[in-house]
């Protein structure tokens, strides 16, 4: 699909896959049961890396999320997920995880902040105290949600939510992306329009067709059959990770790390596909293993390597 939608990026994405496979095998040699000093180094190093785009990064679409190294762009909010999950899984003051979440949200990058928070879900469910605290925090957030809407959310974030609720209100403006995505998904039919034959993607009606909306572009060109194959592949991956987590219950750190990465993949899949078909507001969250982007791919394959380590 990348060769169809963004052939100029195919070489970079192949290179990203090669590097990611190398990182996968490196991950299989890492023992997740790190000592206390190593855990703190990972946490502090991750926070410093997240601050780098704010200090040195260029503003792109109103936010600072990437670091440019030559012709390559690295997204620290994706790179730091494995080390932060290792820190969380060790049970080392999990509430400190809100520091990197706050840093990412201030870039601003609400989508990545959400996926970072998802890493905490297994830790919250595992700890009765954190679970009770999470319930209280959720109730408090619901009570102050009007204040959050008025004083915390940026205008573009409010527009995305309003557009999600009524996309036809501004079909050529805020609602354009969602409408074009739904057209692409619906027009694919059973077997699609054919490779490089999609009108929405190839004629540039569909924005970000190789990243945020690659699911819609794939559905248009390859049809419902390809979509079902994608769903089945994610089902196999997630169920295999859940099985691995069950098999490693005796190792608390690896158990929680596996669940955290599993929740992260599941959340990204649900949010990305949900926004492509109009069930969720549009956010800049990539579709794992399909969207263009080396940072996400490298972090995911490295994490899976750690999960399947024999150490």
N, C-alpha and C positions, 0 to 999 in steps of 0.2 A: 504493500500500500504506500509506503514511503517513496518507492521508485515511481509510483503512479502520481502521487500528490505533490511530492517535493523532490524530484530527481537530483536537484543540486545538492541536497543534504544527505543523499544515500551513502556517499563515501564516509562522511563523518559518523553516520549512525552505525555502519559496519565496523568502523574503528572502535566505537563505543561498545559494541557487542564483544569484540575481541578483548578489550581491556576488562570488560565485565566478567568474561569467562575466566580470565586470569585472577581477578579479585575473588571469584567464586572459589577457586582452588586454594587461594591464600586463606580465605575464610574457613575452609575445612581444616586448616592447621591451627586455628586459634581456639584456645580454651576459654569459654565464656566465663568461667569461674575465676575472675581476675582478683588480684589482691586490692586492698583498700587504696593504696597509693595510685595504682593504675586506673582505678575507677574515677578518682578525683581528677586525674590528668585528662581523662576522656571528657569529663563534664566541663571543666574549665576551658579546655581546648575547643570544645564545641561552641561554647558561648562566645569565645573570642572570634571564632570563624564566622559566626552569625552576625557579629558586629561589623565585619569587614565590608560587606556591601553598603551599609549605612555610611561608612566613613569614606570608602574608596570607589564604590560602585557608581555607575551612571544611572540617571533617572530614565526608566523605560516604562511607558504607559502609567506614569504617575507614581512609580514605586522604585525602590532600590533592592533588587532581589538577586542580582547576578554579579559575579566577578569576572572580568575579562582578562584572560591570559593569552596574549597573542590573538589568534583567530578563534580560540575556544572560549565558551562562556560556561562558568560553573555556578550552580545554584546551591549555596551552602545549606539552605533549609532541607535539601534532600540528602546531602552528603552526611549531615550530622545525625541522621536517624538511627543508624546502627550503633554508634558509640553512646548516644543518649539512651537507647533501649537497654544496652548493657549496664549502664549506670542505674537505670530504673529497676532492672531485674535483680540487681544485687540488693535491693531493699535499702539503699542508701539515701535517706531523707527524700522521698519521692516528691514532696511538695516543692522542692527546689526546681523541679522540672518546669514550673511556671515561669522561671526566669527566661529560658530560651523561647518559650511560647510567647511571652511578652515582647521579646526582641523581634521575633518574626512578625508579630501583629503590628509592630510599630514601623515596619519597612514601607508601606503596609502590605501585608500578604495574609489576608484572613484565611484563605483556602489552605495554605501550608500550615498556618497556626492550628487549624482544626485537625489536620492529619498528625501534627505533633502531639496534640492533646489525646488523640485516639491511642497513642502508645501507652497512655496511663490507664486505659480501661482495664486490662488484666490485673494491674497492681491494685486498682480500686476494688475490683471484685474479689481479689485474694485477701484483702485486709478488711475485717469488719469495721474497724475505726474509720478508715478512709471511705468505706461504703456509706456509713452514716453521715460523715462529713459531706460527701458528694450529694446526698439527698437534701441536706440542709442548704448547701450552696445552690443547688438547682432551684429550690423553692424561692430563695432570695433573688436569684437572677430573674425568675419569672415575675416577681413582685416589682422589680426595678426595671423591667424590660422597656417601659415607656421612656425612662430616663436614658437608657442605653441607646434607644432609637434616636433620641433628640440630641444627645451630647457626645456619644461615643462613635457611632457608625459614621463613616465618610459618606459624602453625597453619592459617589458611584456605587457604594454598597447598598444604600437605600434604593437607588434606581434599579439595581439588579433584582431586588426583592419585589419592588412594585411592578417591574416588567414581567417577572415570573407569574405574578397574580393576574396581570392583564397585558399580555404581550401585544395584542392588537391595538392598544391605546396609542402606541408610537411605532408603527410597523417599519418605518424607514429610519428610525433612530434607535432607541434603547431596545426595542423588541425585535430588531432586524436579525440578530444572530440566532435567537431562539426559533424564529419563524423559518429561516432558511434551513436550520438543522432539522426541524420537523419535516419540512418538504423533502429534504434529502433522504431521510429514513423512510418516509412513506412511499417515495417514488421508486425505491429499489425493487419492490416486488419480491418474488420468491428467489430468483437467481440473479437479480441485479441487472444493471444496464450494460455491464461489461467493463473489463479492465481499461482504465483511462477513458471511459465513455460517460462518466457521470457529469451531468450538466452543472449541478450546484457546486461541485468541487473543482472541476476542471475550468469552468468559466468564472471562477472566483466569486460566485455568489455566496458561498459558504466561507466565513472567515475562520482563520486558524485551523484550516482543514487537516493539517498534519500534526497538530498538537491537541488542543482542547476538543476539537470536533472530528477527530479521526474516526470515531465510532460511526458518526452519521455518514461520513464520506465512504466508509467501508460498506455500510448497509446499502448505500446508493449504487455502488459499483458491483458488489458481489452478492447482495440480496440477503434474504432471511436465512438461507442455508448457512451462509458464512457467519451470520450473527449467532445462530444456534451453536455452531462449532466454537465460536469465541466463548459463549456462555459455558459450554461443556469443558473447555480447557481451564477456565477459571474455577469451575466446580472441582475438577480433579486436583488443581493446585491447592485450593483452600482445604479440601478434605484431607489431602495428604499431609498438610501442615498441622491440621488438628489431630490427625492420627499420630504424627511425630510428637506433638506436645503431650498427648496421652501416654505415649511410651517413655517419656522423659520426666514423669511426675516426681521421680525420686531425686532429680536434679532441679531444685527450685529455680535457679538462675536461668538454665536453659529452657525450662518449662515456661517461665514468664516471658522470656525473650521470644520464644517461638510464637506464643499467643499474641504478643505485641505486634510482631511483623505480620502475622495472619490477619489481625484486626485492621492493620494499616492497608494491606492490599485490598481487603474486602471493602473498606470504606471508600478508597479511591475508585474502585470499580463502580460501586453503587452511586457515588456522587457524580462521577464523570458521565456514566450512561444515563443517569437520572436527568442531568441537565441537557443531554443531547436529545432526549425525547420529551422534555418539558415537564418532568415530574419534580424537578428541583431547580432552584435558582442557578444561574450561570456563575461558575467559579473557575479560577485558573488551576484546576487540578488535572494532571495528566492521567491517561489511561495506562495502567502498568503494562510494560513490555510491548506496547503498541505505539504510543505517542512518541514523536521525535523528542529526544532529550537524553543526553548521556548521564547526567547526574543521578536521575531517578533510577535508571537502569543499573548503574554501577552499585548504588546503595542497596538495591533489592537483591541482586545476585550475590553480593558480598554477604548480606544478611542470611540468605538461604544457605550459603556455604557454611556459615557459623552454625546454623541449625543442624546441618548434616555432618558436622565435625564428629570425629571418632575419639576426641580427646576427653 
